[in-house]
Amino acid sequence: MSSADKTMEDRIVDSYRQDEDMMILVFAQWCVNQGLDPLSLYEKAYPDQAGNERLSRGLALTVPKEEAGEIPDSTVMGVLSLFGNDDLAAVVAEAIMLRDRLDKS
């Protein structure tokens, strides 16, 4: 592999990681906005991955609900699906259904 190919590959990997970090931040901020614990939802979806360092970094970047913009359910579901986080998307969908049921009561 040439140096130019390696540089291009490194840029692609870095770009993917940045996008993935943004997905983590969207998920974490959505949880904060909904009054949910992002760590417990993540651990419910991925019980073997407790202590996810990237999620912890994303949590550090969240702001209180009052300072955050709204994140529609469709946005968080879309970014989770885009990155293949199907298990987490299922847990989020369950939380949305529970919230909607409680809102109707």
Residue pairs with C-beta under 8 A, 6 or more apart in sequence:
1 9
19 83
20 54
20 83
21 54
21 57
21 58
22 79
23 79
23 80
23 82
23 83
23 85
24 54
24 55
24 57
24 58
25 58
25 61
25 62
26 71
26 75
26 76
26 79
27 38
27 58
27 76
27 79
27 80
27 88
27 92
28 38
28 55
28 58
28 59
28 61
28 62
29 62
29 63
29 68
29 71
30 71
30 73
30 75
30 76
30 92
31 37
31 38
31 41
32 38
32 62
32 63
32 64
32 65
32 68
33 65
33 68
33 70
33 71
34 95
34 99
35 65
36 95
38 55
38 58
38 59
39 55
39 59
41 88
41 91
41 92
41 95
42 49
42 52
42 55
42 88
43 49
43 50
44 91
45 85
45 87
45 88
45 90
45 91
46 52
46 87
46 88
62 68
73 92
73 96
76 92
77 89
77 92
77 93
80 86
80 88
80 89
80 92
81 89
